[in-house]
């Protein structure tokens, strides 16, 4: 089943506007899942022809992004400059599961690109700071297709570091 568009709801992709004939559409999306939703992916198509893999839960499962799962992760800095820091994230088994590229502006991290160890872009985290003119202090997680998956609004301390979580959004049907 192909769709004109898709959105994220509680860590799962959902299609918008079914397409009967994807060949006649300049852009369409296909959400592929096994019957038990253990593995989910989103494929992008141009005129019915495969174009790109936008999401694969085998590489990064957005349903599992919570504090409890991340407690055991370890971070190792691979490269560092005032504008960019690259880190390797390892799981409890000491296996590298992600490479994070952090981008800085005025000593504040404004963006983090998350890659698989193979170099495949899995997600983008956009950090927002009212001190930099943004509407709120917080983070928006986007998939490869630049669709919002998760939004967190925080209070910040005197160093502009995120402290208390004020609001969390996981439903983007209207976005």
KOLROMAR-6445 format. One record per residue: x, y, z of N, C-alpha, C in turn; residue number from 0. Coordinates in steps of 0.02 Angstrom, whole numbers, plus 50000, padded with zeros to 5 digits. Example, Ala and Ser with C-alpha at 12.3 -4.5 7.8 and 13.67 -1.06 7.14 Angstrom:
50660/49716/50390/50615/49775/50390/50660/49835/50390/0 $
50642/49888/50354/50684/49947/50357/50645/50002/50394/1 $
END
This chain:
50042/49941/50000/50000/50000/50000/50044/50062/50000/0 $
50032/50107/49953/50069/50170/49949/50025/50227/49974/1 $
50059/50278/50000/50025/50337/50027/50057/50401/49999/2 $
50016/50454/49997/50042/50519/49975/50090/50548/50026/3 $
50077/50533/50090/50118/50560/50143/50113/50514/50203/4 $
50150/50530/50256/50147/50491/50318/50162/50537/50376/5 $
50145/50512/50436/50161/50549/50497/50178/50498/50551/6 $
50201/50522/50609/50220/50479/50664/50170/50486/50721/7 $
50151/50430/50750/50106/50429/50808/50132/50376/50857/8 $
50155/50399/50915/50180/50356/50968/50236/50310/50943/9 $
50281/50337/50904/50338/50298/50880/50325/50253/50821/10 $
50264/50256/50794/50246/50215/50736/50226/50259/50677/11 $
50246/50241/50616/50225/50280/50558/50154/50261/50537/12 $
50118/50311/50512/50050/50301/50487/50043/50336/50420/13 $
50011/50303/50372/50004/50332/50306/49946/50380/50301/14 $
49953/50429/50256/49901/50478/50241/49883/50473/50168/15 $
49820/50469/50152/49794/50467/50084/49822/50408/50043/16 $
49786/50353/50043/49806/50295/50004/49809/50312/49930/17 $
49856/50280/49896/49865/50290/49824/49851/50225/49789/18 $
49807/50226/49740/49791/50166/49701/49845/50151/49650/19 $
49871/50203/49617/49920/50194/49564/49983/50235/49578/20 $
50032/50206/49614/50091/50244/49632/50133/50267/49572/21 $
50126/50234/49515/50164/50252/49456/50146/50322/49432/22 $
50084/50343/49443/50063/50409/49421/50079/50464/49471/23 $
50107/50446/49529/50123/50495/49581/50198/50512/49580/24 $
50216/50577/49580/50287/50594/49580/50321/50572/49645/25 $
50284/50570/49700/50313/50550/49765/50262/50509/49803/26 $
50282/50451/49829/50238/50412/49872/50280/50376/49924/27 $
50246/50349/49974/50280/50315/50029/50246/50249/50043/28 $
50286/50200/50061/50261/50134/50077/50285/50116/50147/29 $
50238/50098/50190/50254/50076/50258/50252/50000/50257/30 $
50308/49969/50273/50315/49896/50269/50326/49869/50340/31 $
50286/49818/50357/50291/49790/50424/50275/49716/50422/32 $
50304/49679/50469/50284/49609/50477/50218/49610/50516/33 $
50182/49554/50519/50117/49554/50552/50118/49574/50626/34 $
50175/49563/50660/50180/49579/50731/50212/49647/50745/35 $
50228/49683/50692/50259/49750/50697/50325/49748/50735/36 $
50362/49693/50728/50428/49689/50759/50478/49732/50719/37 $
50471/49730/50653/50515/49770/50610/50470/49811/50564/38 $
50484/49876/50562/50445/49922/50521/50493/49964/50480/39 $
50476/49978/50418/50516/50023/50377/50471/50068/50336/40 $
50500/50123/50314/50466/50170/50269/50509/50178/50208/41 $
50479/50165/50150/50513/50172/50087/50484/50230/50048/42 $
50527/50266/50014/50506/50322/49972/50509/50300/49899/43 $
50458/50320/49860/50454/50302/49789/50443/50364/49747/44 $
50471/50364/49687/50460/50417/49638/50430/50383/49576/45 $
50369/50403/49559/50332/50373/49503/50331/50296/49508/46 $
50321/50271/49569/50315/50199/49580/50380/50162/49583/47 $
50437/50196/49577/50502/50164/49579/50537/50181/49645/48 $
50564/50130/49678/50598/50140/49742/50651/50194/49736/49 $
50651/50240/49786/50699/50296/49787/50745/50293/49847/50 $
50717/50281/49908/50758/50285/49968/50724/50248/50025/51 $
50764/50225/50071/50739/50196/50133/50742/50252/50185/52 $
50684/50273/50210/50681/50330/50256/50684/50309/50329/53 $
50664/50248/50343/50664/50225/50413/50668/50150/50414/54 $
50706/50123/50461/50709/50052/50473/50717/50040/50548/55 $
50666/50010/50578/50668/49999/50650/50723/49951/50672/56 $
50751/49913/50624/50807/49870/50640/50868/49911/50659/57 $
50876/49969/50629/50933/50012/50643/50919/50058/50702/58 $
50861/50091/50703/50842/50135/50758/50766/50130/50766/59 $
50745/50101/50822/50674/50092/50834/50649/50149/50877/60 $
50610/50194/50847/50586/50253/50883/50541/50235/50942/61 $
50513/50175/50942/50471/50154/50998/50512/50143/51061/62 $
50577/50134/51054/50620/50117/51111/50660/50176/51138/63 $
50645/50236/51116/50682/50294/51140/50653/50317/51206/64 $
50681/50290/51260/50661/50310/51326/50721/50307/51372/65 $
50716/50340/51429/50773/50345/51476/50797/50277/51499/66 $
50752/50230/51513/50773/50165/51540/50817/50127/51491/67 $
50802/50130/51427/50841/50094/51377/50909/50126/51367/68 $
50915/50191/51377/50976/50226/51362/51024/50229/51421/69 $
51003/50209/51480/51046/50214/51540/51112/50176/51532/70 $
51111/50120/51497/51171/50080/51490/51216/50100/51432/71 $
51194/50148/51391/51234/50167/51334/51296/50205/51357/72 $
51351/50194/51320/51413/50230/51334/51431/50273/51274/73 $
51464/50329/51289/51482/50376/51236/51557/50386/51235/74 $
51586/50383/51175/51658/50395/51166/51668/50448/51113/75 $
51706/50499/51128/51719/50553/51080/51771/50529/51029/76 $
51753/50536/50965/51799/50516/50911/51835/50576/50880/77 $
51801/50633/50878/51830/50694/50850/51796/50754/50882/78 $
51834/50809/50890/51806/50867/50924/51836/50931/50897/79 $
51792/50980/50886/51812/51048/50869/51760/51094/50901/80 $
51770/51160/50901/51720/51204/50931/51652/51201/50895/81 $
51651/51182/50831/51589/51180/50792/51557/51112/50788/82 $
51597/51058/50799/51570/50990/50789/51605/50940/50834/83 $
51565/50894/50862/51591/50838/50901/51560/50774/50874/84 $
51601/50724/50861/51578/50659/50837/51589/50608/50893/85 $
51536/50572/50910/51541/50522/50963/51515/50455/50938/86 $
51542/50401/50969/51517/50334/50956/51477/50314/51017/87 $
51417/50288/51006/51373/50266/51060/51373/50189/51059/88 $
51389/50160/51117/51392/50086/51124/51337/50063/51171/89 $
51311/50003/51158/51259/49975/51201/51290/49937/51260/90 $
51249/49901/51297/51272/49863/51356/51323/49809/51338/91 $
51321/49785/51276/51367/49733/51254/51431/49763/51225/92 $
51441/49829/51234/51499/49865/51209/51503/49865/51132/93 $
51445/49859/51099/51440/49861/51027/51421/49931/51005/94 $
51459/49960/50958/51442/50027/50932/51376/50021/50894/95 $
51327/50061/50915/51261/50058/50883/51245/50121/50845/96 $
51277/50177/50863/51265/50241/50828/51328/50282/50827/97 $
51332/50326/50777/51381/50380/50776/51341/50444/50777/98 $
51357/50488/50824/51321/50552/50829/51367/50609/50808/99 $
51341/50652/50766/51376/50712/50744/51340/50772/50775/100 $
51371/50803/50825/51341/50860/50861/51368/50925/50831/101 $
51324/50971/50814/51343/51035/50786/51327/51091/50836/102 $
51375/51138/50844/51370/51189/50895/51365/51259/50866/103 $
51330/51302/50902/51326/51374/50888/51328/51409/50955/104 $
51375/51454/50963/51383/51490/51027/51388/51441/51086/105 $
51425/51388/51078/51437/51336/51127/51374/51295/51145/106 $
51320/51304/51109/51259/51265/51119/51251/51215/51062/107 $
51236/51153/51080/51223/51102/51029/51156/51117/50997/108 $
51155/51131/50931/51094/51150/50896/51067/51095/50851/109 $
51109/51045/50837/51086/50990/50794/51129/50929/50808/110 $
51097/50871/50805/51132/50807/50811/51107/50761/50757/111 $
51152/50738/50714/51135/50690/50663/51157/50621/50688/112 $
51111/50573/50687/51126/50506/50712/51133/50459/50652/113 $
51190/50426/50649/51206/50380/50594/51214/50309/50621/114 $
51199/50260/50580/51216/50191/50597/51292/50186/50592/115 $
51322/50133/50619/51395/50125/50612/51417/50119/50539/116 $
51369/50104/50493/51385/50097/50422/51383/50164/50386/117 $
51362/50218/50421/51359/50284/50391/51291/50304/50365/118 $
51238/50266/50380/51170/50281/50356/51137/50329/50405/119 $
51115/50387/50381/51081/50436/50424/51015/50407/50449/120 $
51007/50401/50515/50948/50370/50544/50899/50422/50570/121 $
50924/50478/50598/50880/50530/50625/50918/50595/50634/122 $
50880/50647/50644/50908/50714/50657/50873/50742/50718/123 $
50912/50767/50765/50884/50800/50824/50898/50875/50816/124 $
50846/50914/50816/50852/50987/50811/50842/51016/50881/125 $
50894/51047/50910/50889/51077/50975/50868/51150/50968/126 $
50823/51172/51010/50797/51240/51007/50810/51275/51074/127 $
50829/51339/51069/50843/51379/51128/50812/51448/51118/128 $
50772/51469/51167/50744/51537/51163/50800/51589/51163/129 $
50856/51575/51194/50913/51620/51194/50941/51632/51124/130 $
50928/51585/51078/50950/51591/51009/50892/51614/50963/131 $
50836/51633/50994/50779/51659/50955/50728/51607/50935/132 $
50734/51546/50960/50685/51494/50944/50622/51503/50986/133 $
50569/51472/50965/50504/51478/50998/50502/51445/51066/134 $
50541/51393/51076/50541/51356/51140/50610/51327/51153/135 $
50620/51304/51214/50681/51268/51233/50665/51194/51230/136 $
50699/51158/51186/50686/51087/51182/50715/51056/51120/137 $
50691/50995/51106/50717/50953/51053/50660/50927/51010/138 $
50672/50925/50945/50626/50891/50899/50667/50837/50863/139 $
50643/50776/50867/50674/50720/50832/50639/50710/50766/140 $
50679/50709/50712/50653/50699/50644/50680/50634/50616/141 $
50641/50602/50573/50666/50544/50536/50705/50568/50475/142 $
50729/50523/50435/50767/50540/50373/50726/50581/50324/143 $
50660/50572/50326/50615/50608/50281/50596/50677/50308/144 $
50627/50697/50362/50615/50762/50395/50545/50768/50424/145 $
50516/50711/50445/50451/50711/50479/50463/50709/50554/146 $
50428/50749/50594/50438/50748/50666/50413/50683/50697/147 $
50453/50655/50742/50437/50593/50776/50422/50606/50850/148 $
50461/50652/50880/50458/50665/50951/50477/50738/50964/149 $
50439/50771/51007/50455/50840/51026/50455/50844/51102/150 $
50509/50872/51130/50514/50881/51202/50529/50954/51217/151 $
50490/50983/51261/50500/51052/51283/50526/51050/51355/152 $
50580/51087/51367/50613/51086/51432/50618/51156/51462/153 $
50630/51157/51527/50654/51217/51560/50730/51215/51551/154 $
50762/51273/51554/50835/51275/51549/50863/51310/51611/155 $
50926/51293/51627/50959/51325/51683/50998/51385/51658/156 $
51038/51415/51702/51076/51476/51683/51128/51463/51629/157 $
51147/51399/51618/51195/51381/51565/51160/51360/51500/158 $
51093/51370/51497/51052/51350/51439/51050/51274/51430/159 $
51063/51236/51483/51058/51163/51479/50987/51143/51497/160 $
50961/51093/51461/50893/51069/51474/50890/51037/51543/161 $
50838/51053/51580/50829/51025/51647/50763/50987/51651/162 $
50712/51018/51677/50648/50985/51687/50608/50979/51622/163 $
50583/50919/51608/50540/50908/51550/50471/50937/51564/164 $
50449/50982/51521/50384/51015/51530/50329/50982/51489/165 $
50347/50961/51429/50298/50933/51383/50331/50885/51334/166 $
50295/50831/51317/50319/50783/51268/50263/50767/51220/167 $
50279/50771/51155/50230/50758/51102/50255/50700/51060/168 $
50212/50649/51050/50229/50591/51008/50177/50579/50954/169 $
50131/50627/50945/50077/50619/50895/50080/50679/50849/170 $
50094/50668/50785/50102/50722/50737/50054/50716/50678/171 $
49994/50694/50691/49944/50685/50638/49928/50750/50602/172 $
49929/50805/50637/49911/50869/50607/49969/50909/50580/173 $
50030/50883/50584/50090/50920/50565/50101/50917/50490/174 $
END
